[in-house]
């Protein structure tokens, strides 16, 4: 999974989302050790301080645990991971729906488009 960062939003926010996606998809499974800040920053082509900021936020949210001598790990709390996954999904859906509303689409139209796409097997 490559790091896809854009200039439209703060980089550390995008890093948080990208790391969350890696956790949710199993790239970084529950309880697994994360690469070092320096390694992750190099892989994402960002400043280590920016990566540190993103990881600190994930630690505040409970998804990442810092161990003084052995680096960071993903939480083993599956419920915490599922809760964070649901929250991110809700945020993405709300953002999507807001854009659809700005385009002048009604809820019924949006649902119809989604249904057509899923029936065509594009998702």
Secondary structure, DSSP 8 states (H G I E B T S, - for coil): ------TTS-HHHHHHHHHHHHHHTTTT-TT-B---HHHHHHHHTS-HHHHHHHHHHHHHTTSEEEETTTEEEE-S-HHHHHHHHHHHHHHHHHHHHHHHHHTT--HHHHHHHHHHHHHHT--
